[in-house]
Structure formats: C-alpha cells, structure tokens
Amino acid sequence: MVRLYPYDRDVAVAYAHRWAYSRNPRFYDYQNIGGDCTNFVSQCLYAGTGIMNFTPVFGWYYIDANAKSPSWTGVPYLFDFLKREQTSVGPIGEEVTISKIEPGDILQLSFDGIHYQHTPIVVQISEPITPETILVAAHSDDADYRPLNTYQYKNIRYIHIAGFYKD
C-alpha cells in the first residue's frame, strides 16, 4: 500500500544552500545543454524525500547523465510529475496561491508568458508574503537567498510539496 509521508523541508533547503553556488559531483551539470535549474531542484526534492520513481518515461529519477527521467531535468515534465493524478512513489505537489507557499516548495517562472522555463526552490519567506519577501535558490544563474521580485517573469506558478509517496 502506497502512503503519504512528510517532506523534510529543512533538509531540502539545507541542500539548496549547500549546492546553490557549486555542483554536487554525484549529478551531471546540465548548465551548458539547456540549463541546470530543474536538475538542481530535483536534487533538493530528493534530499527532502529520499525516494525516486523509476517508472520508465513518466517517473522521476536520476541514475546518470543519460539515464534519467524527463521530469528530473525538464521544467514542464517536473510540473506534470508533481501534479500527477495517479498515486505513485515520489514527491507530490499542488499548485497553490502565493499565500500557501513555504520554504522547500518550488516555483516555476515563465519569461515569455507562454512556456515555463525556470524552476527555483523557496529557501526563506518573510511576512507579508510577497515576491519581495520570498527568497529562492537556483542554478542557471546560480543564486541563494535571491528575492523572487528580482526575476523578470511574466507568469509564475507556486507548487506546494504536500509530501511523498513510498511503498
């Protein structure tokens, strides 16, 4: 029976701080072939869950640079995996309003107003919750404690990590 477990936000955020300006040698750096942002966020999510989903094509996993799921490194594919309707192992997320976002949650930014192209992780929030008070870490323009409002985005989606499933 698959059951929902709590996501360790503190571990995910600590991982983000540790690797925001460098690369964990266990994972390939995709910076020069499309960007490393979603790979970095997937690593953070993995740190906070300790589980991958090895389902071919539609899972969420990383074995090496060439053996990984599209959702591990692709912005729209990570969104689709986190929002999946069918219960399966791995982190699960829900799109929420800005007021529901917490450290350890992720954001996806659209710079052209059509496609989502960047995935940072929330590392700190102050009240009142606004783009000025949400601080993120990211790869592809490496950053830590970067205010969300310093990005020039046209659309944003806030993804709350509700937990993770495991067998």
N, C-alpha and C positions, 0 to 999 in steps of 0.2 A: 504494500500500500504506500503510495506516494503521499508525503505530508509536508506542510509548510513549516519552515524553520526561520528563526530570526536572522536577518542580515546583520553582520557585525560592522556597523558604520564606522566605528572608531578605527578598526583595522584597515578598512578601505581608505579612509582619509589619511592614516599614517603612511600607508603605501604610496599614496599620491604625493605626499610631502617628500618622502624618501627618493622617489624617482622622477619628480617633476622636471628637474634640470639635467637628468642623465638617463641612461638606458639600462634596464635590468638585462644582463647578458644571457639570461635564460630565454629571452624573447627577441625575435628579429626586429630590427628598426625599419619600418616602412616609410620613413620620412621622405626619402627620395623617389618613392614609387607610389605616390598618391596621398601620403600623409600617415602620421602615426597616432592621431588623436584617439580613434576608436580602439586601436590595439592597446593603448595606454589605459583607457577607461575599462576595457575588458579585464586587463590585469588587476586593476583596482577592485572591480566586482569579484573577480576570482579570489583575491586576497580576503574579501569580506564574506565569501561563501564557502570556499574550499572545494567547490564541485564544478565540473564541466558536464556538458551534454554532448556525447559522442555520436548522436544521430547524424548519419551522412546527410549532407546538404542543408538540412533545416535545424541542426543542432547549434551548439555554441561551445567551441573547443579550439585548443591550440596544441599541436604536437611539435611542429617545427614550422619554418618559414613557408613551406609548401603544403603542409598537411594541417590545415586549419579550416574552420567553417567560415563562410562569407560573413556571418554575424559577428565574428571576433574582430574583424577589421573594417567592416563596411557600415557607415552611418545608418542608412535605411534598413539594412539587414539586422543590425542590433536592435533597432526600434521594433521591427517585426517580431524578433525572437522574444524580447521582453514583454510584448503585448499579446503573445500567443494565447489562443483560447483553449487549446488542448493542454491539459496538465502533463508536464514532463519535467525531468530534473533540470536544475539550474535556477538562476535568478528570475524573478518575475517582477514586472513593473507595471505601473499605470500612469497614464497621462493625467496630470493634475494642474491646478491653478498655482500661481506663484506663492500663495499663502500656505500651501501644503508641502512645500519643498523643505528638505532637511539636509544637513551635511551627509555626504555619502550618496546622495541622489545625483542624477545626471541631467544635463541639459543638451538639447540639440539646436543648433543655430542654422538659419537659412540666410545666406548673404544675398541671394538673388530674389528672394521672396517666393520661390517655387520649390527648389530642392534643398534638403537639409544636408549641410556639408561639414559640420564641425560638432564634435562631442567633447565637452569638458565635464569634469566632476566637481560638485559643490564641496568646498572644504570648510567654509565658515559662513554664518549668517548672523546679522545683527538686526535688531528691531528698529523701526518698522521694516518689514521685508520688502525691498525694492531692488531693482537692478543695481543700484549703487551699493547696497548692503549685502549682496550675495557675492562671495569671493570664490573663485574657481582655480583648479589646477588643470593643466592641459599640456599635450605635446602638439607639435606642428605650430610653431611659435610657442616654445616652451614657456610655461608660466606656473606660478604658485601664488596664492592669495591675490589673484588678479580680479579686480572688480568687474562684474558682468557688464556694466554700462560702458566699459572701455572697448567693447567689441562693436563693430558697425554692422549689426544684423538687421534684417527686415522682419523675420519671423523667428519665434522661439517655441520650443515645446519643453515642458518641465516633466521629467519622468521620475516618479517616486518608486524606489525599490521597496516592494512590500515584503520581501523575504526571498527564500529559495526553497525549491523542492528537492528532496532526495528520496531514494528508495528506503 
